[in-house]
Every structure is written in C-alpha cells, then in structure tokens.
Amino acid sequence: MTPMLRLYNTLTREKAVFQPIDPAHVRMYACGPTVYDAAHIGNARPIIVFDLLFRLLRHLFGPGHVTYARNVTDVDDKINARAAERGITIRELTDGTLAQFHRDIRALGVLMADDVNVSGERPRFVEPRATDHIGEMHRLIEGLVTAGHAYVAEGHVLFDVPSMADYGALSKRPLDEMEAGARVEVAPYKRSPLDFVLWKPSKAGEPSWPSPCGIDLAGRPGWHIECSAMSWKHLGETFDIHAGGIDLIFPHHENEVAQSRCCFGTSVMANVWLHNGFLQVEGEKMSKSLGNFITIGQVLADWPGEVVRLNMLKTHYRQPIDWTLRGLEESGRMLERWYDAAGEAAPSETVPERVIEALCDDLNTPSAIGELHRLAGADAPALKAAAGLMGFLGETKAQREAARVSAAGVDVAKVEALIAERKAARAAKDWAASDRVRDALAAMGVAVKDNKDGTTTWTVAG
C-alpha cells in the first residue's frame, strides 16, 4: 500500500495528509528566481527541495498527473538598475542570467521541461515569465477594482488591505506589527499604510506597458501581482501546493493570497503552503559585506552537482541549514560510498517502502538518506532505485571520472603523452626515466596503475 503523503502547512501550522483537489491533476507552484544576477547558494535550496517534492508527487500520482509551475521574475527594480549599470538592455540581462541559472540548476539534478514534458500532452513543468503575463495581470487588477478591493490613485493601482477581513491569515502577524513595517515608506496617495502596489507608472528608461483601469500613463506591474497572474494562468483560481522560501511568507505570499482570493472570491489560493528555512554559511548569515556570499556557479566550480544536492538535502527543508566545507566533504564521501555500493547494478523496479515512507513524512530527507546508507550495504538495485528517485547516482563511472578530471584541471592530452612516454621507457627497461614520468604524473594529481594484461590506466588521485 502506498504511504500517505503528509505535509506541514504554513497556513494551518499543522502537518496533515495531503489531499489533492483532483488526484488526476495535482498542481504545484513555486516562486523562482528574479533574474538580475547569478543565483546564490541560498536560492538553490528551494529549487532543490521542491524539485524533490515534484519527483515524489510524480512517483505517487503518476508522471502525467502532476503539473509544476516555477516562475521567473523578469521585471523588477533590481533588474532595471543592473541593466543600466552594465549598459545593456533589460532583455539581454534577463535572458543571459536565466540561461546561467538553467545551467546551474541542471548541474544540481533539477528536472527541467525537456526532462518531463511529452509532446502532444499537457505540460508537466512550466516556467512562466512575468513579462509574458501582462494581460493576465490587467484582468486581475481590473477585477479587484471592480470588486472594491483595489483603487486608482495618481497613476497607481493599489490593493485596499482593510477591505479584506482576514488579511494576514498566512503569516499570522499582528496588525500593529504589519502597520509598523508599512509606515517606513508611506506614499501620500495610499488610503492605508498597509495598502500595496498592483501597478505603478514607469520612469524614463524602465520597461512599460499600457496601464489597466483607464490610466493614461504607461506603467509596469508590482511584484506581488505577477505570481497571482502566473499561477492563475497555469494552475487555476485555486490549486494544491504553493512553495517558496520562508522569507517570502510576508509580504509576498500574504499579498498573493489577498489578490487571488479577493479577485476570484475563493476561500483559499492554495490549499497547502510550504516554506523552506534559511541558509547560513559557516555559522554566519551570507552577505557580500562578510565576504561569504557564494553563487551556485562558484560552488559547482569546486564540487560536483550531486554533492551540492546531497549537502542541501541532509538537513530537513524546514530547518535552518549551515553551509560548511566540512559538510560538503562529508557529502562527497557519502556519495562515493553509494556509487561504490551500487556498482553497475540496474535499479530495481520499485523503490523501497521505507524510503517512500520517510519522504512522505513531510520530506524527511535525513531519514531517507539514512535508509540509503542501510541499502548501500545490503541491496545495490534497491539503492540505485531509491537514490534515483531523490536525484542521485545518475552518472556512470566514466562520467564521474571525466568530471573529476575536469574539476582537477587535468590536461588529458598531456597525461596521455606522459603515459606513452613512460610505456616506451619501460619497454626499453629505462626504469629511471619511467620513475621520473610517474613522479611527474603524481605531481599533476594523477595515479597510474599497470594492469596484468599489459595496459596502463590512470585516475585523478584523491
């Protein structure tokens, strides 16, 4: 019997059995990157965690019965400023940054559209861009104004927070705390300090579109309306799961809820809200001022993507994670043991029930990883199947060796030339020359093995 999936819901502050609106079409949304600069290692955490949830949902409900939408924010103040700083167009900046993001997360074993989508069938993964959904944003904004939940003021459209009786139900912040934060920057055209922007006039040089609600000035959307529009377009007025980092609960997710519910008259936007915890580096908050700001690309320059993925999943997703060199080294050793244990075994047809049970307990990855350790000494095919579900052991022995060579910066042509030179010296019984070549190879980090059949093989040492 398939274990029941239980998830901790930020909305209810409880862990409960997941019951999809339609088991034949499970729908999940996650907030993706704002593509103004290279993503940092903290950005990788929700991408990896919710990729694992996507994999688990596909396993439980069937690959053709799950839709995952992860958005791209490509209109934003930071994007405008960075493009101006570099002297390039906003589209050049966002396209280039998104391409780099895709290369990084593919290396982390994250499923992409071409991994799961099937031609002629409903997309299983979509990556909507904000700028492709301006029409949906207009309809939402105008619907909110018509319903009395938004108003036009000085070229802006603002959400009228006091018009929603239970605003704050997701974050559960006291009203005075929300008001104190909102009063830091109160515009004179706001009816309430809590009101937030749905649409605003564009400044010179900023991207702009015709404005909704009969506003003459061209403008651009506020941040929060983007996700409401994209989730509605691809998943519907209500859907099953909304996910993101804990820092997004307020105000971003709170405001998404307000917009969607008040426009459509629904009791919820998403039934289940999942949030991953913060990431710090070597015991400190990551920041450029402390010199510990690490991009995904920088980590991948030193560590294989599978090691980075495992290091992220060793900690339960709702707990804070301390990103350390020692942790990465431990993760590297763990993966080596799993690869050695799995060998060339083909994966079993089923994933061991104890692994599924662990993952169904609110993505209890520490427990699931413990099961992989147990399988590593007992059942290679089961280990391969379980690890595959979690996004591990996806490389062949040859691919792993090639990756090690690349990471070590080894000049393969030079190594092969030295090995040929050494072979000639040995054939001539010039043992001193043979030893000199072996020493030169060792200095390059290359270990040489002479096989009984007369061949010589080499690996990157360490």
C-alpha positions as CSV (number, residue, x, y, z in Angstrom):
1,M,0.0,0.0,0.0
2,T,1.4,3.4,-1.0
3,P,2.1,5.6,2.1
4,M,0.1,8.7,2.5
5,L,1.9,12.0,2.0
6,R,1.9,14.3,5.0
7,L,3.0,17.9,4.6
8,Y,3.4,20.7,7.1
9,N,1.1,23.6,6.0
10,T,2.2,27.1,6.9
11,L,-1.4,28.2,6.5
12,T,-2.7,25.9,9.3
13,R,0.6,25.5,11.2
14,E,-0.1,21.7,11.2
15,K,1.2,18.6,9.4
16,A,-1.7,16.8,7.7
17,V,-2.4,14.2,5.0
18,F,-2.1,15.8,1.6
19,Q,-5.4,15.5,-0.3
20,P,-5.2,16.9,-3.8
21,I,-8.2,18.8,-5.3
22,D,-8.1,16.4,-8.2
23,P,-5.8,13.3,-7.9
24,A,-5.7,13.1,-11.7
25,H,-4.2,16.6,-11.9
26,V,-2.0,17.6,-8.9
27,R,-0.9,21.3,-9.2
28,M,2.1,22.9,-7.6
29,Y,3.6,26.4,-7.8
30,A,6.9,27.7,-6.5
31,C,8.5,31.1,-6.6
32,G,11.5,31.0,-8.9
33,P,14.4,33.4,-9.5
34,T,14.5,37.1,-10.1
35,V,17.0,37.2,-12.9
36,Y,19.1,40.2,-12.3
37,D,22.3,38.4,-11.2
38,A,23.8,35.0,-10.6
39,A,21.8,32.9,-8.1
40,H,23.4,32.3,-4.8
41,I,23.6,29.1,-2.9
42,G,20.6,30.1,-0.7
43,N,18.5,30.4,-3.9
44,A,19.4,26.8,-4.7
45,R,17.7,25.5,-1.6
46,P,14.1,25.9,-2.6
47,I,14.9,24.8,-6.2
48,I,16.4,21.5,-4.9
49,V,13.8,20.9,-2.2
50,F,10.8,21.5,-4.3
51,D,12.3,19.5,-7.2
52,L,12.4,16.6,-4.8
53,L,8.7,17.2,-3.9
54,F,7.9,17.3,-7.7
55,R,9.7,14.0,-8.1
56,L,7.8,12.4,-5.1
57,L,4.4,13.7,-6.4
58,R,5.2,12.2,-9.8
59,H,6.0,8.9,-8.1
60,L,2.9,8.9,-6.0
61,F,0.3,10.1,-8.5
62,G,1.9,9.3,-11.9
63,P,4.1,11.4,-14.1
64,G,1.2,12.5,-16.3
65,H,-0.9,13.7,-13.4
66,V,1.3,16.4,-11.8
67,T,1.9,20.0,-13.1
68,Y,4.7,22.1,-11.6
69,A,4.9,25.8,-12.4
70,R,8.1,27.7,-11.2
71,N,8.0,31.3,-12.3
72,V,10.7,33.7,-13.5
73,T,10.6,37.4,-12.4
74,D,12.0,39.3,-15.3
75,V,10.6,42.8,-14.5
76,D,11.9,44.4,-11.2
77,D,13.7,47.4,-9.8
78,K,16.9,45.4,-9.3
79,I,16.7,44.2,-12.9
80,N,16.3,47.8,-14.2
81,A,19.2,49.1,-12.1
82,R,21.6,46.2,-13.1
83,A,20.8,46.5,-16.8
84,A,21.5,50.3,-16.6
85,E,24.7,49.6,-14.7
86,R,26.0,47.2,-17.3
87,G,24.8,49.3,-20.3
88,I,22.7,46.5,-21.8
89,T,19.0,46.1,-22.4
90,I,16.8,44.6,-19.8
91,R,16.0,41.6,-22.1
92,E,19.7,41.0,-22.6
93,L,20.3,40.9,-18.9
94,T,17.4,38.7,-18.1
95,D,18.0,36.2,-20.9
96,G,21.6,35.8,-20.0
97,T,21.0,35.5,-16.3
98,L,18.2,32.9,-16.9
99,A,20.5,30.9,-19.2
100,Q,23.1,30.8,-16.5
101,F,20.5,29.8,-13.9
102,H,19.4,26.9,-16.0
103,R,23.0,25.7,-16.4
104,D,23.5,25.8,-12.7
105,I,20.3,24.0,-11.6
106,R,20.6,21.4,-14.3
107,A,24.0,20.5,-12.7
108,L,22.2,20.2,-9.4
109,G,20.0,17.4,-10.8
110,V,16.9,19.6,-11.1
111,L,14.2,18.3,-13.5
112,M,13.7,20.7,-16.4
113,A,10.9,21.0,-19.0
114,D,12.7,18.7,-21.6
115,D,13.1,16.0,-18.9
116,V,9.4,15.6,-18.2
117,N,7.3,17.2,-20.9
118,V,5.8,15.0,-23.5
119,S,4.9,16.3,-27.0
120,G,1.1,16.4,-27.5
121,E,0.3,16.2,-23.8
122,R,-0.4,18.7,-21.1
123,P,2.9,20.3,-19.9
124,R,4.2,18.7,-16.7
125,F,6.6,21.5,-16.0
126,V,6.2,25.2,-17.0
127,E,8.4,28.1,-16.3
128,P,6.3,31.3,-16.9
129,R,8.0,34.7,-17.3
130,A,6.3,37.7,-15.7
131,T,6.6,39.8,-18.8
132,D,4.6,37.2,-20.8
133,H,1.6,37.6,-18.5
134,I,0.8,41.3,-18.5
135,G,-2.7,40.6,-19.9
136,E,-3.5,38.3,-17.0
137,M,-2.2,40.9,-14.6
138,H,-4.5,43.5,-16.2
139,R,-7.5,41.3,-15.8
140,L,-6.7,40.6,-12.1
141,I,-6.2,44.2,-11.3
142,E,-9.4,45.4,-13.0
143,G,-11.3,42.6,-11.3
144,L,-10.0,43.7,-7.9
145,V,-11.0,47.3,-8.6
146,T,-14.5,46.2,-9.8
147,A,-14.9,44.1,-6.6
148,G,-14.0,47.1,-4.4
149,H,-10.6,45.6,-3.2
150,A,-8.4,48.0,-5.1
151,Y,-8.4,51.7,-6.2
152,V,-6.6,54.0,-8.6
153,A,-4.5,56.9,-7.2
154,E,-2.1,59.1,-9.1
155,G,-1.4,56.7,-11.9
156,H,-1.1,53.8,-9.4
157,V,-3.4,50.9,-8.6
158,L,-3.3,49.8,-5.0
159,F,-4.8,46.9,-3.1
160,D,-7.1,48.1,-0.3
161,V,-5.9,45.9,2.6
162,P,-8.6,46.9,5.1
163,S,-11.2,45.6,2.5
164,M,-10.1,42.0,3.3
165,A,-11.3,41.0,6.7
166,D,-8.8,38.2,7.3
167,Y,-5.7,39.7,5.7
168,G,-2.7,38.3,7.5
169,A,-4.0,34.7,7.9
170,L,-1.0,33.2,6.3
171,S,1.8,35.0,8.1
172,K,-0.3,35.4,11.3
173,R,1.4,38.7,12.0
174,P,-0.3,41.1,14.4
175,L,-1.9,44.1,12.7
176,D,0.3,46.6,14.6
177,E,3.4,44.8,13.5
178,M,2.4,44.9,9.9
179,E,1.4,48.6,10.2
180,A,4.8,49.5,11.8
181,G,6.6,47.9,8.9
182,A,4.4,49.6,6.3
183,R,4.9,53.0,7.8
184,V,8.6,53.1,6.9
185,E,7.7,54.3,3.4
186,V,4.1,55.7,3.3
187,A,3.0,57.3,0.0
188,P,0.6,60.2,0.3
189,Y,-1.8,58.6,-2.2
190,K,-2.3,55.5,0.0
191,R,-5.6,55.1,1.9
192,S,-3.9,52.9,4.4
193,P,-0.2,52.3,5.2
194,L,-0.7,48.6,4.6
195,D,-2.0,49.1,1.0
196,F,0.4,47.7,-1.6
197,V,1.0,48.5,-5.3
198,L,-0.5,46.4,-8.0
199,W,0.5,48.7,-10.8
200,K,2.7,51.8,-11.0
201,P,3.9,54.4,-13.6
202,S,7.2,53.6,-15.3
203,K,10.1,56.0,-15.1
204,A,12.1,57.0,-18.1
205,G,14.1,54.1,-19.4
206,E,12.1,51.5,-17.5
207,P,10.1,48.8,-19.2
208,S,6.5,49.8,-19.7
209,W,3.1,48.6,-20.9
210,P,-0.3,50.2,-21.4
211,S,-1.8,50.6,-18.0
212,P,-5.1,49.0,-16.8
213,C,-8.2,50.8,-15.4
214,G,-8.1,53.6,-18.0
215,I,-4.8,55.1,-16.7
216,D,-3.2,57.2,-19.4
217,L,0.4,56.8,-18.3
218,A,2.3,53.7,-19.3
219,G,3.4,51.6,-16.4
220,R,4.6,48.2,-15.0
221,P,3.3,45.7,-12.5
222,G,4.1,45.5,-8.8
223,W,5.9,42.3,-7.7
224,H,3.1,40.5,-5.9
225,I,0.6,40.6,-8.8
226,E,3.0,38.7,-11.0
227,C,2.7,35.4,-9.2
228,S,-1.1,35.6,-8.8
229,A,-1.4,36.1,-12.5
230,M,1.0,33.3,-13.5
231,S,-0.4,30.7,-11.0
232,W,-3.9,31.5,-12.2
233,K,-3.0,31.2,-15.9
234,H,-1.2,27.8,-15.5
235,L,-2.9,26.2,-12.4
236,G,-6.3,27.8,-12.0
237,E,-8.0,30.0,-9.4
238,T,-7.2,27.5,-6.6
239,F,-4.5,24.8,-6.7
240,D,-2.9,22.3,-4.4
241,I,0.5,23.5,-3.2
242,H,2.4,26.8,-3.2
243,A,6.0,26.7,-2.2
244,G,8.9,29.1,-1.5
245,G,11.5,30.4,1.0
246,I,10.4,31.3,4.5
247,D,11.4,34.9,3.7
248,L,8.6,35.2,1.2
249,I,5.7,34.5,3.7
250,F,5.3,38.2,4.4
251,P,4.6,40.3,2.4
252,H,4.9,38.5,-0.9
253,H,2.9,35.3,-0.3
254,E,0.4,37.1,2.0
255,N,-0.2,39.6,-0.8
256,E,-0.6,36.9,-3.4
257,V,-3.3,35.3,-1.2
258,A,-5.1,38.6,-0.9
259,Q,-5.0,39.4,-4.6
260,S,-6.2,35.9,-5.8
261,R,-8.8,35.3,-3.2
262,C,-10.4,38.8,-3.4
263,C,-10.4,38.7,-7.2
264,F,-11.9,35.2,-7.5
265,G,-14.0,35.1,-4.3
266,T,-12.4,31.9,-3.2
267,S,-11.6,30.8,0.4
268,V,-8.0,29.8,-0.4
269,M,-5.5,30.4,-3.1
270,A,-3.6,27.2,-2.5
271,N,-4.6,24.5,0.0
272,V,-1.0,23.8,1.2
273,W,1.8,26.3,1.7
274,L,5.3,25.0,2.1
275,H,8.3,27.1,3.1
276,N,12.0,26.1,3.4
277,G,14.2,27.5,6.1
278,F,17.1,30.0,5.9
279,L,20.7,29.1,4.8
280,Q,23.8,30.5,6.5
281,V,27.5,29.9,5.6
282,E,29.9,28.6,8.2
283,G,27.7,29.8,11.0
284,E,27.1,33.3,9.7
285,K,24.4,35.0,7.6
286,M,25.5,35.1,4.0
287,S,26.3,38.6,2.8
288,K,28.7,40.3,0.4
289,S,30.0,42.6,3.3
290,L,31.2,39.5,5.2
291,G,32.8,38.0,2.1
292,N,30.9,34.8,2.4
293,F,28.4,35.4,-0.5
294,I,28.6,32.2,-2.7
295,T,26.9,31.7,-6.0
296,I,25.7,28.4,-7.2
297,G,28.3,28.6,-10.0
298,Q,31.1,29.2,-7.6
299,V,30.2,26.1,-5.6
300,L,29.9,24.0,-8.8
301,A,33.4,25.0,-9.8
302,D,34.7,23.1,-6.8
303,W,32.1,20.4,-6.2
304,P,30.0,18.0,-8.4
305,G,26.3,18.9,-8.5
306,E,25.3,15.7,-6.8
307,V,27.5,16.6,-3.8
308,V,25.8,20.0,-3.6
309,R,22.4,18.5,-3.9
310,L,23.1,15.9,-1.1
311,N,24.6,18.5,1.1
312,M,21.4,20.6,0.8
313,L,19.1,17.6,1.5
314,K,20.9,16.3,4.6
315,T,19.1,18.9,6.6
316,H,15.3,18.8,6.8
317,Y,13.9,21.5,4.5
318,R,12.0,23.5,7.2
319,Q,15.1,23.7,9.5
320,P,17.9,26.3,9.1
321,I,20.9,24.9,7.3
322,D,24.6,25.8,7.9
323,W,26.5,25.5,4.7
324,T,30.1,24.4,5.6
325,L,33.2,23.0,3.9
326,R,33.1,20.1,6.3
327,G,29.5,19.3,5.3
328,L,30.5,19.3,1.6
329,E,33.4,17.0,2.3
330,E,31.2,14.6,4.2
331,S,28.6,14.7,1.4
332,G,31.3,13.9,-1.1
333,R,32.4,10.8,0.9
334,M,28.8,9.6,1.3
335,L,28.2,9.7,-2.5
336,E,31.4,7.9,-3.2
337,R,30.3,5.1,-0.8
338,W,26.9,4.9,-2.6
339,Y,28.5,4.8,-6.0
340,D,30.9,2.0,-4.9
341,A,28.0,0.1,-3.3
342,A,25.7,0.5,-6.4
343,G,28.4,-0.5,-8.8
344,E,27.0,-1.3,-12.2
345,A,23.7,-2.6,-10.8
346,A,20.4,-1.8,-12.6
347,P,17.8,-0.1,-10.4
348,S,15.1,-2.3,-9.0
349,E,11.6,-1.8,-10.4
350,T,10.2,-0.5,-7.1
351,V,11.6,2.0,-4.6
352,P,11.9,0.5,-1.1
353,E,8.9,1.4,1.0
354,R,10.9,2.7,3.9
355,V,12.4,5.4,1.7
356,I,9.0,6.4,0.4
357,E,7.6,6.5,4.0
358,A,10.4,8.8,5.0
359,L,9.8,11.2,2.1
360,C,6.1,11.1,2.7
361,D,6.7,12.3,6.2
362,D,6.9,16.0,5.2
363,L,10.0,15.3,3.0
364,N,12.1,13.8,5.9
365,T,15.2,13.7,3.8
366,P,17.6,13.0,6.8
367,S,15.6,9.8,7.4
368,A,15.5,8.9,3.7
369,I,19.3,9.4,3.5
370,G,19.7,7.1,6.5
371,E,17.8,4.4,4.5
372,L,20.1,4.9,1.6
373,H,23.1,4.2,3.9
374,R,21.4,1.0,5.0
375,L,20.7,-0.1,1.4
376,A,24.3,0.6,0.5
377,G,25.4,-2.4,2.5
378,A,22.5,-4.6,1.6
379,D,20.8,-4.2,-1.8
380,A,22.5,-2.4,-4.7
381,P,19.5,-2.4,-7.1
382,A,17.2,-1.0,-4.4
383,L,19.9,1.6,-3.5
384,K,20.0,2.6,-7.2
385,A,16.2,3.0,-7.4
386,A,15.9,4.9,-4.1
387,A,18.8,7.2,-4.9
388,G,17.4,7.8,-8.4
389,L,14.1,9.0,-7.0
390,M,16.0,11.6,-4.9
391,G,18.1,12.7,-7.8
392,F,21.3,10.8,-7.0
393,L,23.5,8.1,-8.7
394,G,22.7,9.4,-12.1
395,E,26.2,9.2,-13.6
396,T,28.1,6.3,-15.0
397,K,31.6,5.5,-13.7
398,A,33.1,7.0,-16.8
399,Q,31.1,10.3,-16.4
400,R,32.2,10.6,-12.8
401,E,35.9,10.1,-13.7
402,A,35.6,12.7,-16.5
403,A,34.0,15.1,-14.0
404,R,36.8,14.5,-11.5
405,V,39.4,15.1,-14.3
406,S,37.7,18.3,-15.3
407,A,37.3,19.6,-11.7
408,A,41.0,18.9,-11.1
409,G,42.0,20.9,-14.1
410,V,44.0,17.9,-15.6
411,D,45.3,18.2,-19.1
412,V,44.2,14.9,-20.5
413,A,46.3,15.2,-23.7
414,K,49.4,15.8,-21.6
415,V,48.6,12.9,-19.3
416,E,48.2,10.5,-22.2
417,A,51.5,11.7,-23.8
418,L,53.4,11.2,-20.5
419,I,51.9,7.7,-20.1
420,A,53.0,6.8,-23.7
421,E,56.5,8.1,-22.8
422,R,56.6,6.0,-19.6
423,K,55.4,3.0,-21.6
424,A,58.3,3.4,-24.0
425,A,60.8,3.8,-21.2
426,R,59.6,0.7,-19.5
427,A,59.8,-1.2,-22.8
428,A,63.4,0.0,-23.1
429,K,64.0,-1.1,-19.4
430,D,64.9,2.6,-18.6
431,W,63.5,2.4,-15.1
432,A,64.9,5.7,-14.0
433,A,63.1,7.5,-16.9
434,S,59.9,5.5,-16.1
435,D,60.1,6.7,-12.5
436,R,60.6,10.3,-13.5
437,V,57.5,10.2,-15.6
438,R,55.5,8.6,-12.8
439,D,56.7,11.3,-10.4
440,A,55.6,14.0,-13.0
441,L,52.2,12.4,-13.2
442,A,51.9,12.3,-9.5
443,A,52.7,16.0,-9.3
444,M,49.7,16.6,-11.6
445,G,47.5,14.6,-9.2
446,V,47.3,11.6,-11.5
447,A,47.7,8.0,-10.1
448,V,48.9,5.3,-12.6
449,K,48.1,1.6,-12.5
450,D,49.8,-1.1,-14.5
451,N,47.4,-3.9,-15.2
452,K,48.2,-7.6,-15.6
453,D,47.1,-7.5,-19.3
454,G,49.9,-5.0,-20.1
455,T,47.7,-2.0,-20.2
456,T,48.1,1.2,-18.1
457,T,45.1,3.1,-16.6
458,W,45.0,6.3,-14.7
459,T,42.8,8.2,-12.4
460,V,42.8,11.6,-10.6
461,A,44.2,10.9,-7.2
462,G,42.3,11.8,-4.0
